[in-house]
Amino acid sequence: MTKESRVSIYFFAPAAIFMLVFLFFPVAFLVRDSFFEIDMIAQGKGTFVGLSNYIEAIRSERFIDTTTNTLIYVVVAVGFELVLGLFFALLLNTAFKGHGIVRTIMLAPLMIAPLVTGLIWRFMLNNQFGIVNKLLYDFNITSSRDAIQWLSDERFALLSTIIADIWLTTPFMMLILLAGLQGISKTLYESADIDGANKIQTFLYVTLPSLFPVMIVAVLIRTVDAARTFDIVWVLTQGGPSNSSEVLSTYMYKTLTRYGQVGESSAMAVIFIILLLVISSYFLTAMFKANKK
């Protein structure tokens, strides 16, 4: 073995041990538990039930509803974050007076923990004294200050959690896209200018194609992050009312801690991991195709 190979192993070993202890072992135990019926009080090894936990989870109407809520949450939140993040990235990519201060203010939500964000929005969306309802009433959009029950109305509960998520993580999307914009070669813009392209044509045929691989990475990171969101939903609604804002992470948590169904919650977690791996593979394939062009 050469000296370079031994040095490579020394650098790789800590990461490999970390992955083995904190990733592969927990996942292996999770998969094993998903095939057992386990009594949390008896604390035994449980009874082997095969695929029953998976069948029970997939046939559960509540599991289907929470999966649907999770998909809505991810699509709407990540979609708005991408559009808003791109808008602000384009804005901050141009030189104007005070853009450094604006950029710092825009990044402020990134410094706040999701749990604190949930508490902030819980007060802001309160139907009695929340500032959101007050502003809607002051601008004559609603007829009273408690016209919209953001957190206790089934029609608005999931939307409330999505709004808080968009507020928290749009700066992250903006930051990645801004880095991508600043990495685009100026010669491309000079060529477009020589060819007589206007601003819209430059954006469509130079900026967007050059930014596409970065956008895929940003959407992939945010999709996985939004799919496993827990803090904001738990603080704002705990999945209520009537499970209208329940997402997979909160449902799995309740199944494990409130109902004591270790096997079924493990089966749902395994299904959830497989779904995320499929989504990640799709985005990574698209990114490699975009890089080849």
C-alpha positions in Angstrom: 0.0 0.0 0.0 1.4 3.4 -1.0 1.8 6.3 1.4 -0.9 8.2 -0.4 -3.3 5.3 0.0 -2.7 5.1 3.8 -3.2 8.9 4.1 -6.5 8.6 2.2 -7.7 5.8 4.5 -6.8 7.9 7.6 -8.9 10.8 6.3 -11.7 8.5 5.2 -11.9 6.4 8.4 -13.5 8.9 10.8 -16.3 9.7 8.3 -16.8 6.0 7.6 -17.1 5.2 11.4 -19.5 8.1 11.9 -21.7 6.9 9.0 -21.6 3.3 10.3 -22.6 4.3 13.9 -25.0 7.1 13.3 -26.6 6.1 10.0 -26.4 2.5 9.0 -26.9 0.9 12.4 -30.1 3.0 13.2 -31.5 2.3 9.8 -30.7 -1.4 10.1 -32.6 -1.5 13.5 -35.4 0.5 12.0 -35.8 -2.0 9.1 -35.7 -4.9 11.5 -38.3 -3.4 13.8 -40.7 -2.8 10.9 -41.1 -6.7 10.6 -42.0 -7.1 14.3 -44.9 -6.5 16.6 -43.2 -5.0 19.6 -44.7 -4.3 23.0 -43.0 -1.1 24.4 -44.0 -2.0 28.0 -42.7 -5.6 27.9 -39.5 -4.4 26.1 -39.0 -7.8 24.5 -37.8 -8.6 21.0 -41.3 -8.8 19.7 -43.2 -11.1 17.4 -42.2 -11.5 13.8 -45.2 -10.4 11.6 -43.6 -10.2 8.2 -45.0 -7.5 5.9 -48.1 -6.9 8.1 -46.9 -3.6 9.4 -46.3 -2.4 5.8 -49.7 -3.6 4.6 -51.4 -2.0 7.6 -49.6 1.3 7.0 -50.4 1.4 3.3 -54.0 0.5 3.7 -54.5 3.1 6.5 -56.7 6.0 5.3 -54.9 8.3 7.7 -51.5 7.3 6.2 -52.7 8.2 2.7 -54.1 11.5 4.0 -50.9 12.5 5.7 -48.9 11.4 2.6 -51.1 13.7 0.5 -50.7 16.6 3.0 -46.9 16.0 2.9 -46.9 16.2 -0.9 -49.0 19.4 -0.9 -46.7 20.9 1.7 -43.5 20.1 -0.3 -44.8 21.1 -3.7 -46.4 24.4 -2.6 -43.6 25.4 -0.1 -40.7 24.5 -2.4 -42.4 26.0 -5.5 -43.0 29.3 -3.8 -39.5 29.3 -2.3 -38.0 28.7 -5.7 -39.9 31.5 -7.4 -39.3 34.0 -4.5 -35.7 32.9 -4.0 -35.0 33.4 -7.8 -36.7 36.8 -7.7 -34.6 38.0 -4.7 -31.4 36.5 -6.0 -31.8 38.4 -9.3 -32.6 41.5 -7.4 -29.6 41.2 -5.1 -27.3 40.3 -8.0 -27.7 43.8 -9.4 -25.7 46.6 -7.8 -27.8 49.2 -6.0 -27.2 51.4 -3.0 -27.6 49.5 0.2 -27.8 46.1 -1.4 -25.4 44.7 1.3 -27.8 45.7 4.1 -30.8 44.3 2.2 -29.0 41.0 1.7 -28.1 40.8 5.4 -31.7 41.5 6.4 -33.0 38.9 3.9 -30.7 36.3 5.5 -32.0 37.0 9.0 -34.6 34.1 9.0 -31.9 31.6 8.4 -30.4 32.4 11.8 -33.7 31.5 13.6 -34.4 27.9 14.6 -37.5 26.2 13.1 -38.9 25.8 16.6 -38.6 29.5 17.3 -40.0 30.3 13.8 -43.1 28.1 14.7 -43.6 30.1 18.0 -43.3 33.4 16.2 -45.8 32.5 13.6 -48.1 31.0 16.2 -48.4 34.5 17.8 -48.6 36.3 14.4 -51.4 34.0 13.2 -53.4 34.1 16.4 -57.0 35.0 15.5 -57.4 37.2 18.7 -54.3 39.4 18.7 -52.1 38.2 15.8 -50.7 40.9 13.5 -51.7 39.0 10.3 -55.4 39.3 11.0 -55.0 42.9 12.2 -53.3 43.9 8.9 -56.0 42.1 6.9 -58.7 44.0 8.8 -56.9 47.3 8.6 -56.6 47.0 4.8 -60.3 46.1 4.6 -59.5 42.6 3.3 -61.5 40.9 6.1 -64.7 42.1 7.9 -63.4 41.4 11.4 -60.1 40.7 13.2 -61.0 37.1 13.8 -62.4 36.4 10.4 -59.8 33.8 9.6 -59.0 31.1 12.2 -55.6 30.3 10.8 -54.6 27.5 13.2 -58.0 26.1 14.2 -59.8 26.0 10.8 -59.2 22.9 8.7 -59.1 25.0 5.6 -56.2 27.1 6.7 -54.2 25.0 9.2 -51.9 23.4 6.5 -51.6 26.7 4.7 -50.4 28.3 7.9 -47.6 25.8 8.3 -46.6 26.3 4.7 -46.5 30.1 5.1 -44.1 29.8 8.0 -41.9 27.4 6.1 -41.7 29.7 3.1 -40.7 32.6 5.4 -38.0 30.6 7.1 -36.3 28.9 4.1 -36.8 31.3 1.1 -33.5 33.0 2.1 -31.7 29.6 1.9 -33.0 29.2 -1.7 -32.0 32.8 -2.5 -28.5 32.3 -1.2 -27.8 29.2 -3.3 -29.3 30.8 -6.5 -27.4 34.0 -5.8 -24.1 32.0 -5.7 -25.1 30.3 -8.9 -25.9 33.7 -10.6 -22.5 35.1 -9.6 -20.8 32.0 -11.1 -22.2 32.5 -14.6 -19.5 33.7 -16.9 -19.8 37.4 -18.0 -18.7 36.4 -21.5 -22.1 34.7 -22.0 -23.9 38.0 -21.3 -21.4 39.9 -23.5 -22.1 37.5 -26.4 -25.9 37.9 -25.9 -25.5 41.7 -25.8 -23.5 41.6 -29.1 -26.2 39.4 -30.7 -28.8 42.1 -29.7 -30.7 40.1 -27.1 -33.0 42.1 -24.8 -33.2 41.4 -21.1 -36.0 38.9 -21.3 -34.2 36.9 -24.0 -30.9 37.1 -22.0 -32.8 35.7 -18.9 -34.5 32.9 -20.9 -31.5 31.8 -23.0 -28.5 32.6 -20.9 -29.4 32.9 -17.2 -31.9 30.1 -16.8 -30.0 27.4 -18.7 -26.8 28.3 -16.8 -28.6 28.3 -13.5 -30.5 25.1 -14.1 -28.1 22.6 -12.4 -27.9 24.9 -9.3 -31.7 25.1 -9.2 -31.9 21.3 -9.3 -29.6 21.0 -6.3 -31.5 23.7 -4.4 -34.8 22.1 -5.1 -33.5 18.7 -4.1 -32.1 19.9 -0.8 -35.3 21.8 0.0 -37.6 18.9 -1.1 -35.9 16.5 1.3 -35.8 19.1 4.0 -39.5 20.0 3.6 -40.6 16.4 3.4 -39.2 15.6 6.8 -40.4 18.9 8.4 -41.5 18.5 12.0 -40.8 21.5 14.3 -43.0 24.1 12.5 -46.0 21.8 12.1 -45.7 20.5 15.7 -45.5 24.0 17.2 -48.2 25.5 15.1 -50.9 22.9 14.9 -49.6 19.5 16.1 -51.2 18.1 12.9 -54.7 19.4 13.8 -57.4 20.3 13.7 -58.9 16.9 12.8 -55.5 15.9 11.2 -56.0 18.5 8.5 -52.3 19.6 8.8 -50.9 16.2 9.7 -47.7 15.4 7.8 -45.8 12.1 7.8 -43.2 13.1 10.4 -45.8 14.1 13.0 -47.9 11.1 12.2 -45.0 8.7 12.7 -44.1 10.5 15.9 -47.6 10.1 17.3 -47.8 6.5 16.1 -44.7 5.7 18.1 -45.0 7.8 21.2 -48.8 8.1 21.7 -50.1 4.8 20.3 -46.9 2.7 21.1 -47.0 1.0 17.7 -43.3 0.5 17.1 -43.6 -1.8 14.2 -46.1 0.2 12.2 -44.2 3.5 12.8 -41.0 1.8 11.7 -42.7 0.5 8.5 -43.9 4.0 7.7 -40.4 5.4 8.3 -38.9 2.8 5.9 -41.5 3.7 3.2 -40.7 7.4 3.8 -37.0 6.8 3.3 -37.6 4.8 0.1 -39.7 7.6 -1.3 -37.0 10.2 -0.5 -34.3 8.0 -2.1 -36.5 7.7 -5.3 -37.0 11.5 -5.4 -33.3 12.2 -4.8 -32.3 9.8 -7.5 -34.6 11.5 -9.9 -33.2 15.0 -9.2 -29.6 13.7 -9.3 -30.1 12.1 -12.6 -31.6 15.3 -14.0 -28.6 17.3 -12.6 -26.1 15.0 -14.3 -28.0 15.3 -17.6 -28.0 19.1 -17.3 -24.3 19.1 -16.6 -23.6 17.0 -19.7 -25.3 19.5 -22.0 
